[in-house]
Amino acid sequence: MTAVFRSMSNPGVRLMRRLRLPWKLGVIGLMLFLPLVLLLQSQLASDQASLSRTRAELDTTHVVQRLMASATLLQQQRGLTNRALSSDAGPGPPRSMAAAGSTTRSSTR
């Protein structure tokens, strides 16, 4: 195991023995800086993709809100139609209740 490690590290050891201290520190700094830059670039790309997905979801919320308002009105209409078809004796649709209320007010004056 140590023979394999030695054979792999020999070129680096020879290079470091020939270099002066400022160059050694520069090489070590570069070896630490490059992976950091690559990780930063990867994180920025991931954040950009997440931001674009979030913007797309936000755009679709307006469509969903409009559809929900239409669905609510459709359900109300369906309920009123169902009540009318089943001869419900309860209070009628809001329009006929409003008409009955206006007739009552005019007769009490």
GUSE-414746 format. One record per residue (C-alpha): z, x, y; residue in three letters; residue number from 1. Coordinates in steps of 0.2 Angstrom, whole numbers, plus 2048, in hexadecimal, padded with zeros to 3 digits. Layout:
% residues N
+-----+-----+-----+------+------+
:  zz :  xx :  yy : resn : resi :
+-----+-----+-----+------+------+
:   Z :   X :   Y :  ALA :  NUM :
...
+-----+-----+-----+------+------+
***
This chain:
% residues 109
+-----+-----+-----+------+------+
:  zz :  xx :  yy : resn : resi :
+-----+-----+-----+------+------+
: 800 : 800 : 800 :  MET :    1 :
: 804 : 80E : 80C :  THR :    2 :
: 7F4 : 817 : 808 :  ALA :    3 :
: 7EA : 808 : 80D :  VAL :    4 :
: 7F4 : 806 : 81D :  PHE :    5 :
: 7F2 : 818 : 821 :  ARG :    6 :
: 7DF : 818 : 81E :  SER :    7 :
: 7DD : 809 : 82A :  MET :    8 :
: 7E8 : 80F : 838 :  SER :    9 :
: 7E2 : 821 : 838 :  ASN :   10 :
: 7D4 : 81E : 845 :  PRO :   11 :
: 7E1 : 816 : 850 :  GLY :   12 :
: 7EE : 823 : 84E :  VAL :   13 :
: 7E1 : 831 : 852 :  ARG :   14 :
: 7DB : 828 : 861 :  LEU :   15 :
: 7ED : 826 : 868 :  MET :   16 :
: 7F1 : 838 : 865 :  ARG :   17 :
: 7E2 : 83D : 86F :  ARG :   18 :
: 7E5 : 831 : 87E :  LEU :   19 :
: 7F1 : 835 : 88C :  ARG :   20 :
: 7FF : 828 : 890 :  LEU :   21 :
: 7F6 : 81E : 89E :  PRO :   22 :
: 7E7 : 81B : 892 :  TRP :   23 :
: 7F3 : 817 : 884 :  LYS :   24 :
: 7FB : 80A : 88E :  LEU :   25 :
: 7EB : 803 : 894 :  GLY :   26 :
: 7E4 : 801 : 882 :  VAL :   27 :
: 7F4 : 7F9 : 87D :  ILE :   28 :
: 7F4 : 7ED : 88C :  GLY :   29 :
: 7E2 : 7E9 : 888 :  LEU :   30 :
: 7E6 : 7E5 : 876 :  MET :   31 :
: 7F4 : 7D9 : 87C :  LEU :   32 :
: 7E9 : 7D1 : 88A :  PHE :   33 :
: 7DA : 7CD : 880 :  LEU :   34 :
: 7E2 : 7C1 : 874 :  PRO :   35 :
: 7EC : 7B9 : 883 :  LEU :   36 :
: 7DB : 7B6 : 88C :  VAL :   37 :
: 7D3 : 7AE : 87C :  LEU :   38 :
: 7E2 : 7A3 : 87A :  LEU :   39 :
: 7E2 : 79D : 88C :  LEU :   40 :
: 7CF : 799 : 88B :  GLN :   41 :
: 7D2 : 78F : 87B :  SER :   42 :
: 7E0 : 785 : 883 :  GLN :   43 :
: 7D6 : 782 : 892 :  LEU :   44 :
: 7C8 : 77B : 888 :  ALA :   45 :
: 7D4 : 770 : 87E :  SER :   46 :
: 7DB : 769 : 88E :  ASP :   47 :
: 7CA : 766 : 895 :  GLN :   48 :
: 7C5 : 75C : 885 :  ALA :   49 :
: 7D6 : 752 : 886 :  SER :   50 :
: 7D3 : 74E : 898 :  LEU :   51 :
: 7C2 : 747 : 895 :  SER :   52 :
: 7C8 : 73C : 887 :  ARG :   53 :
: 7D6 : 736 : 892 :  THR :   54 :
: 7CA : 732 : 8A0 :  ARG :   55 :
: 7BE : 728 : 894 :  ALA :   56 :
: 7CD : 71E : 88D :  GLU :   57 :
: 7D2 : 71A : 89F :  LEU :   58 :
: 7C1 : 714 : 8A3 :  ASP :   59 :
: 7C2 : 708 : 894 :  THR :   60 :
: 7D2 : 701 : 899 :  THR :   61 :
: 7CA : 6F8 : 8A7 :  HIS :   62 :
: 7BD : 6F0 : 89B :  VAL :   63 :
: 7CB : 6EB : 88F :  VAL :   64 :
: 7D5 : 6E3 : 89D :  GLN :   65 :
: 7C6 : 6D8 : 8A2 :  ARG :   66 :
: 7C3 : 6D3 : 890 :  LEU :   67 :
: 7D6 : 6CF : 88E :  MET :   68 :
: 7D5 : 6C3 : 89D :  ALA :   69 :
: 7C5 : 6BB : 895 :  SER :   70 :
: 7CE : 6B9 : 884 :  ALA :   71 :
: 7DD : 6B1 : 88C :  THR :   72 :
: 7D2 : 6A4 : 895 :  LEU :   73 :
: 7C8 : 6A1 : 885 :  LEU :   74 :
: 7D8 : 69F : 87B :  GLN :   75 :
: 7DF : 692 : 888 :  GLN :   76 :
: 7CE : 689 : 887 :  GLN :   77 :
: 7CF : 689 : 874 :  ARG :   78 :
: 7E1 : 682 : 874 :  GLY :   79 :
: 7DC : 674 : 880 :  LEU :   80 :
: 7CD : 66F : 876 :  THR :   81 :
: 7D7 : 66F : 866 :  ASN :   82 :
: 7E4 : 664 : 86E :  ARG :   83 :
: 7D7 : 658 : 875 :  ALA :   84 :
: 7CE : 657 : 864 :  LEU :   85 :
: 7DE : 654 : 85B :  SER :   86 :
: 7E3 : 645 : 867 :  SER :   87 :
: 7F2 : 64E : 86D :  ASP :   88 :
: 7FD : 641 : 876 :  ALA :   89 :
: 806 : 64F : 880 :  GLY :   90 :
: 802 : 655 : 891 :  PRO :   91 :
: 7F0 : 657 : 894 :  GLY :   92 :
: 7E7 : 666 : 89B :  PRO :   93 :
: 7ED : 66D : 8AB :  PRO :   94 :
: 7DF : 665 : 8B5 :  ARG :   95 :
: 7E3 : 653 : 8B0 :  SER :   96 :
: 7F6 : 656 : 8B3 :  MET :   97 :
: 7F1 : 65C : 8C5 :  ALA :   98 :
: 7E6 : 64D : 8C8 :  ALA :   99 :
: 7F5 : 641 : 8C2 :  ALA :  100 :
: 801 : 64A : 8CE :  GLY :  101 :
: 7F5 : 647 : 8DD :  SER :  102 :
: 7F3 : 635 : 8D8 :  THR :  103 :
: 806 : 633 : 8D7 :  THR :  104 :
: 809 : 63B : 8E8 :  ARG :  105 :
: 7FC : 630 : 8F1 :  SER :  106 :
: 804 : 620 : 8EA :  SER :  107 :
: 816 : 625 : 8EF :  THR :  108 :
: 811 : 627 : 902 :  ARG :  109 :
+-----+-----+-----+------+------+
***
